Amino acid sequence: MKLDELLIIKQAIINEIEGYEFYKMAESQADSEETKLALNTLAEEELTHSKYLKDLFDKIKDTDEEAFSLAFLDNPPSPRIYDWNKHKFPKASIAVSIYGTAVNLEKAAVEFYQNAKEESSHPEAKKLYDLLIKWEKVHLEQFFKAYQLNMEDWWTEQGFAPF
């Protein structure tokens, strides 16, 4: 049981670092300071989550069952909520690519934590996964709305409007 949770947390750390790197790359493509700041903040959230997960990993890797259970009680830092529809990129095609990739990253994270929850037999770990699922869904919903809005702009740029 404990080894399974450790492997899940280890993969979750990698997922958060990948998210951090992606959002830093997206930040470099933004053309407004507001968008750069928002993407940088999101990247920092991913980094904060990776640090939280690393600390959790370190707490439980060499502990007994009681300490293992107690280690899951600290809540990860909550994500910030943005209106991504107001953030701009130089071209709609860049925005569609960035938001589309962000949607896929967040979907993969939700699926990863849902699978981890299903495979776990540890009640505290399941609670942690539920919380992480909830937070990843917040980002997923935000990015999906921004993707849809920018996709409409992209279709217009391609001359396909009003269809």
N, C-alpha and C positions, 0 to 999 in steps of 0.2 A: 504494500500500500504506500508506504513512505517513498520508496524509489519511484513509483509511478508519479506521485505528486512532484517530486524533484525534477523529473524529466519534463513534465508539463511546464513547470515554472521556468526551467532552463530554456525551453522553446519560446515561451512567452517573452522572456528577456530579449531573445533574438528578434522576435516580431516587433517589439517596441523600438529596438534600435533601427530596424529597417524602416519603420514609420518615421522615426526621427530623420534619417538620411533623406527619405523621400520629400518630407516637408521642407527641409533645408534646400533641396534642389528646386522645389516649387517656388520657394521664396526668391530664389535668384531669377526666376522668370517673371515675377510680378513687376508691374510698372507703376504702382503707387506705394507710397510709404506706409499707408494704412494696411494694405494687403500684405506687404512684407512683414510688418509688425505682427499681424494676425497669424501668418504662417510660421513666423519665428516662435510665437507663443505656443502654437500647436506643437511644433517640433520640441519645444522645451517640456511640454506636457508629456510627450512620448518619452523623453529622457527621464523625467521625474518618475513615470511609471516603471521604466526599466530599473531605476535605482531602487524603488520600492520593492520590486520583485527580486532584485539581487539581494537586498537586505533580508527579505523573507527567506530566500534560498539559504543564505548564510545562517540564519537563525535555526532553521529546521534540519539542516544536513547532518548534524552530529548530536541531535537531541533525543530524549526519550519521548514516549507517546504523549505525556501530559504537556510537556514544553512544546511539542509539535502542535498540539491543539491550540495552545495559548498564542503561538506565533501568528496564527491566522486572524486574530481578533483586531489587529490594527487595520483601519481602513486605508486604502490607497487614496492619494489626493484626487479630488473630483475634477473632471474636465470643465473647461470654460465653454460657454455657449456663445457662438457668433452668428451673425446674419451674413452668411457667405455670399448671399446674392448681391451685396453692395461692394464686394471686393473684385477688382478688375485685373485682367491680364492684357497684354498688348493686342492679342488676337483671340477671337472666340475659339479657334482651333486649339490654342494652348490651354485655355480654360477648360475646354471639353476633355482634353487629354489628362490634365491634372486632376480635375474633379472625378473623371471616370476611373482613373487609377486609385484615387483616394477611396471611392466607393468600393472598389474591389478589395483594397487593403482592409477596410473596415468590415466588409462582409466576411472576409477570411478570418479576421480576428473573432468576430461573433461566432462563427462556425467552430473555430478552434476551442473557444471557451465552452461552447455548448457540448462539444464532444468530450472535453475534459471533465465537465460536470457529470455527464452520463457514465463515464468510466470510473469516476471517483467513488469511493465508499466512505470518504471522510466528510462528516457533516460541515465542519468549518471550511474545508476546501470548497465544498459545494456552494456555501454562502459567498465566499470570495469570488468564485466563478460567476455567480449570479450578478454580483455587483459589477464585475468587469464586463459582462455581457451588456448590462444596462448602459454603461458608459460608452462602450463601443457603438451601441445602437444610436446614442445621441449624435455622435460624429457621423455615422452612416446616414441618418435622416437629414442632417444639415448638408452633407456633401451631395446627396441624391437630389435635393431641391436645387442646389446651385448647378449641378450637372444638367438638370432638365432646363433651367432657365438659359444657360449658356448654349445648350444644344439648339434651342430656338434661334438664338443669335447666330450660331454657326450656319444653320439652314438658310437664314436670311442673307448672310454674307455669300453663300454659295448660289444665291439667286433662286432658291426653292420656295421662298415666301410667296403667297400666304398659305401654302400647303402645310 
